[in-house]
Amino acid sequence: MGAGIALGGVAGYLYWKFIGCTSGSCPITSNKLTSMLYGAAMGFLLTASGCSEGKSKSSSDQAVTSAETKIDSNE
């Protein structure tokens, strides 16, 4: 998770440096610190959401598995 925050911060800085807003009217990209914080937040959300982990079963998949187990045990 920490790596995602760091990479997001670096990405935010690079976005500000090379693409950022020159007019100053952009609330996120007109300021280096704001851009880095936004990038770090996005990095955190991506790593904390489980996108980088293997696919886990959803609650509906678990319910189907549970129902199948009950049917199998009744036979």
TIRO-2110 file (N, C-alpha, C; in Angstrom, 1 decimal):
// TIRO-2110
0.8, -1.2, 0.0, N, 1, A
0.0, 0.0, 0.0, CA, 1, A
0.9, 1.3, 0.0, C, 1, A
2.0, 1.2, 0.8, N, 2, A
2.9, 2.4, 0.8, CA, 2, A
3.5, 2.7, -0.5, C, 2, A
3.8, 1.6, -1.3, N, 3, A
4.4, 1.8, -2.6, CA, 3, A
3.4, 2.5, -3.6, C, 3, A
2.1, 2.1, -3.4, N, 4, A
1.1, 2.8, -4.2, CA, 4, A
0.9, 4.2, -3.9, C, 4, A
1.0, 4.6, -2.7, N, 5, A
1.0, 6.0, -2.3, CA, 5, A
2.2, 6.8, -2.8, C, 5, A
3.4, 6.2, -2.7, N, 6, A
4.6, 6.8, -3.2, CA, 6, A
4.5, 7.0, -4.7, C, 6, A
4.1, 5.9, -5.4, N, 7, A
4.1, 6.0, -6.9, CA, 7, A
3.0, 7.0, -7.3, C, 7, A
1.9, 7.0, -6.6, N, 8, A
0.9, 8.0, -7.0, CA, 8, A
1.3, 9.4, -6.8, C, 8, A
2.1, 9.7, -5.7, N, 9, A
2.6, 11.0, -5.4, CA, 9, A
3.6, 11.4, -6.5, C, 9, A
4.5, 10.5, -6.9, N, 10, A
5.4, 10.7, -8.0, CA, 10, A
4.7, 11.0, -9.3, C, 10, A
3.6, 10.2, -9.6, N, 11, A
2.8, 10.4, -10.8, CA, 11, A
2.1, 11.8, -10.8, C, 11, A
1.6, 12.1, -9.6, N, 12, A
1.0, 13.5, -9.5, CA, 12, A
2.0, 14.6, -9.8, C, 12, A
3.2, 14.4, -9.2, N, 13, A
4.3, 15.4, -9.5, CA, 13, A
4.6, 15.5, -11.0, C, 13, A
4.8, 14.3, -11.6, N, 14, A
5.1, 14.3, -13.0, CA, 14, A
4.0, 14.9, -13.9, C, 14, A
2.8, 14.6, -13.5, N, 15, A
1.6, 15.2, -14.2, CA, 15, A
1.7, 16.7, -14.1, C, 15, A
1.9, 17.2, -12.9, N, 16, A
2.0, 18.7, -12.7, CA, 16, A
3.1, 19.3, -13.5, C, 16, A
4.3, 18.6, -13.5, N, 17, A
5.5, 19.1, -14.1, CA, 17, A
5.3, 19.2, -15.6, C, 17, A
4.8, 18.1, -16.3, N, 18, A
4.8, 18.1, -17.7, CA, 18, A
3.4, 18.4, -18.4, C, 18, A
2.3, 18.2, -17.7, N, 19, A
1.0, 18.4, -18.3, CA, 19, A
0.3, 19.5, -17.5, C, 19, A
0.5, 19.7, -16.3, N, 20, A
-0.3, 20.6, -15.4, CA, 20, A
-0.9, 21.8, -16.0, C, 20, A
-1.6, 22.5, -15.2, N, 21, A
-2.4, 23.7, -15.6, CA, 21, A
-1.6, 24.9, -15.5, C, 21, A
-1.4, 25.7, -16.6, N, 22, A
-0.6, 26.9, -16.6, CA, 22, A
-1.4, 28.1, -16.2, C, 22, A
-2.7, 28.1, -16.4, N, 23, A
-3.5, 29.3, -16.1, CA, 23, A
-3.7, 29.5, -14.6, C, 23, A
-3.6, 28.4, -13.9, N, 24, A
-3.9, 28.5, -12.4, CA, 24, A
-5.3, 28.3, -12.1, C, 24, A
-6.2, 28.0, -13.0, N, 25, A
-7.6, 27.9, -12.8, CA, 25, A
-8.0, 26.4, -12.5, C, 25, A
-7.1, 25.5, -12.6, N, 26, A
-7.4, 24.1, -12.4, CA, 26, A
-7.1, 23.8, -10.9, C, 26, A
-8.1, 23.3, -10.1, N, 27, A
-8.0, 23.2, -8.7, CA, 27, A
-7.0, 22.1, -8.3, C, 27, A
-6.7, 21.1, -9.1, N, 28, A
-5.8, 20.0, -8.7, CA, 28, A
-4.4, 20.2, -9.3, C, 28, A
-4.4, 20.5, -10.6, N, 29, A
-3.1, 20.5, -11.2, CA, 29, A
-2.4, 21.8, -11.3, C, 29, A
-2.9, 22.9, -10.7, N, 30, A
-2.3, 24.2, -10.8, CA, 30, A
-1.2, 24.3, -9.6, C, 30, A
-1.3, 23.4, -8.6, N, 31, A
-0.4, 23.5, -7.5, CA, 31, A
0.3, 22.1, -7.4, C, 31, A
1.6, 22.2, -7.2, N, 32, A
2.4, 21.0, -7.1, CA, 32, A
2.0, 20.1, -6.0, C, 32, A
1.8, 20.6, -4.8, N, 33, A
1.4, 19.9, -3.6, CA, 33, A
0.1, 19.2, -3.8, C, 33, A
-0.9, 20.0, -4.3, N, 34, A
-2.2, 19.4, -4.5, CA, 34, A
-2.2, 18.3, -5.5, C, 34, A
-1.5, 18.4, -6.5, N, 35, A
-1.3, 17.4, -7.6, CA, 35, A
-0.7, 16.1, -7.0, C, 35, A
0.3, 16.3, -6.2, N, 36, A
1.0, 15.2, -5.5, CA, 36, A
0.1, 14.5, -4.5, C, 36, A
-0.7, 15.2, -3.7, N, 37, A
-1.6, 14.6, -2.8, CA, 37, A
-2.7, 13.9, -3.5, C, 37, A
-3.2, 14.5, -4.5, N, 38, A
-4.3, 13.8, -5.3, CA, 38, A
-3.7, 12.5, -5.9, C, 38, A
-2.5, 12.5, -6.5, N, 39, A
-1.9, 11.3, -7.0, CA, 39, A
-1.7, 10.2, -5.9, C, 39, A
-1.2, 10.7, -4.7, N, 40, A
-1.0, 9.8, -3.6, CA, 40, A
-2.4, 9.1, -3.2, C, 40, A
-3.4, 9.9, -3.1, N, 41, A
-4.7, 9.4, -2.8, CA, 41, A
-5.2, 8.4, -3.8, C, 41, A
-5.0, 8.7, -5.1, N, 42, A
-5.4, 7.7, -6.1, CA, 42, A
-4.6, 6.4, -6.0, C, 42, A
-3.3, 6.6, -5.7, N, 43, A
-2.4, 5.4, -5.5, CA, 43, A
-2.9, 4.5, -4.3, C, 43, A
-3.3, 5.2, -3.2, N, 44, A
-3.8, 4.5, -2.1, CA, 44, A
-5.1, 3.8, -2.4, C, 44, A
-6.0, 4.4, -3.1, N, 45, A
-7.3, 3.8, -3.4, CA, 45, A
-7.1, 2.6, -4.3, C, 45, A
-6.1, 2.7, -5.3, N, 46, A
-5.9, 1.6, -6.2, CA, 46, A
-5.3, 0.4, -5.4, C, 46, A
-4.4, 0.6, -4.5, N, 47, A
-3.8, -0.5, -3.8, CA, 47, A
-4.6, -1.0, -2.7, C, 47, A
-5.4, -0.2, -2.1, N, 48, A
-6.3, -0.6, -1.0, CA, 48, A
-7.6, -1.3, -1.5, C, 48, A
-7.9, -1.1, -2.7, N, 49, A
-9.2, -1.7, -3.3, CA, 49, A
-9.0, -3.2, -3.6, C, 49, A
-7.8, -3.7, -3.6, N, 50, A
-7.6, -5.1, -3.9, CA, 50, A
-7.4, -5.3, -5.4, C, 50, A
-7.3, -4.3, -6.2, N, 51, A
-7.1, -4.5, -7.7, CA, 51, A
-5.8, -5.2, -7.9, C, 51, A
-4.8, -5.1, -7.1, N, 52, A
-3.5, -5.7, -7.3, CA, 52, A
-3.5, -7.1, -6.8, C, 52, A
-4.5, -7.5, -6.0, N, 53, A
-4.5, -8.9, -5.5, CA, 53, A
-5.3, -9.8, -6.4, C, 53, A
-5.3, -11.1, -6.1, N, 54, A
-6.0, -12.0, -6.9, CA, 54, A
-7.5, -11.8, -6.7, C, 54, A
-8.3, -12.3, -7.7, N, 55, A
-9.7, -12.2, -7.6, CA, 55, A
-10.3, -13.0, -6.5, C, 55, A
-11.0, -12.3, -5.6, N, 56, A
-11.7, -13.0, -4.5, CA, 56, A
-13.1, -13.2, -4.9, C, 56, A
-13.7, -14.2, -4.2, N, 57, A
-15.1, -14.5, -4.5, CA, 57, A
-16.0, -13.4, -4.0, C, 57, A
-17.0, -13.1, -4.8, N, 58, A
-18.0, -12.1, -4.4, CA, 58, A
-19.0, -12.8, -3.5, C, 58, A
-19.8, -12.0, -2.8, N, 59, A
-20.8, -12.6, -1.9, CA, 59, A
-21.8, -13.5, -2.7, C, 59, A
-22.1, -13.1, -3.9, N, 60, A
-23.1, -14.0, -4.7, CA, 60, A
-22.4, -15.3, -5.1, C, 60, A
-21.1, -15.3, -5.4, N, 61, A
-20.4, -16.5, -5.7, CA, 61, A
-20.3, -17.4, -4.4, C, 61, A
-20.1, -16.8, -3.2, N, 62, A
-20.1, -17.6, -2.0, CA, 62, A
-21.5, -18.2, -1.7, C, 62, A
-22.5, -17.4, -2.0, N, 63, A
-23.9, -17.9, -1.7, CA, 63, A
-24.2, -19.1, -2.6, C, 63, A
-23.8, -19.1, -3.9, N, 64, A
-24.0, -20.2, -4.8, CA, 64, A
-23.2, -21.4, -4.3, C, 64, A
-21.9, -21.2, -3.9, N, 65, A
-21.1, -22.3, -3.4, CA, 65, A
-21.7, -22.9, -2.2, C, 65, A
-22.3, -22.1, -1.3, N, 66, A
-22.9, -22.6, -0.1, CA, 66, A
-24.2, -23.4, -0.4, C, 66, A
-25.0, -22.9, -1.4, N, 67, A
-26.2, -23.6, -1.8, CA, 67, A
-25.8, -25.0, -2.4, C, 67, A
-24.8, -25.0, -3.2, N, 68, A
-24.3, -26.2, -3.9, CA, 68, A
-23.9, -27.2, -2.8, C, 68, A
-23.2, -26.8, -1.8, N, 69, A
-22.7, -27.6, -0.7, CA, 69, A
-23.9, -28.2, 0.0, C, 69, A
-24.9, -27.4, 0.3, N, 70, A
-26.1, -28.0, 1.0, CA, 70, A
-26.8, -29.0, 0.1, C, 70, A
-26.9, -28.8, -1.2, N, 71, A
-27.6, -29.7, -2.1, CA, 71, A
-26.8, -31.0, -2.1, C, 71, A
-25.5, -31.0, -2.2, N, 72, A
-24.6, -32.1, -2.2, CA, 72, A
-24.7, -32.9, -0.9, C, 72, A
-24.8, -32.3, 0.2, N, 73, A
-24.9, -33.0, 1.5, CA, 73, A
-26.2, -33.7, 1.7, C, 73, A
-27.3, -33.2, 1.0, N, 74, A
-28.6, -33.8, 1.2, CA, 74, A
-28.8, -35.1, 0.3, C, 74, A
-27.9, -35.3, -0.6, N, 75, A
-28.0, -36.4, -1.6, CA, 75, A
-27.5, -37.7, -0.9, C, 75, A
END
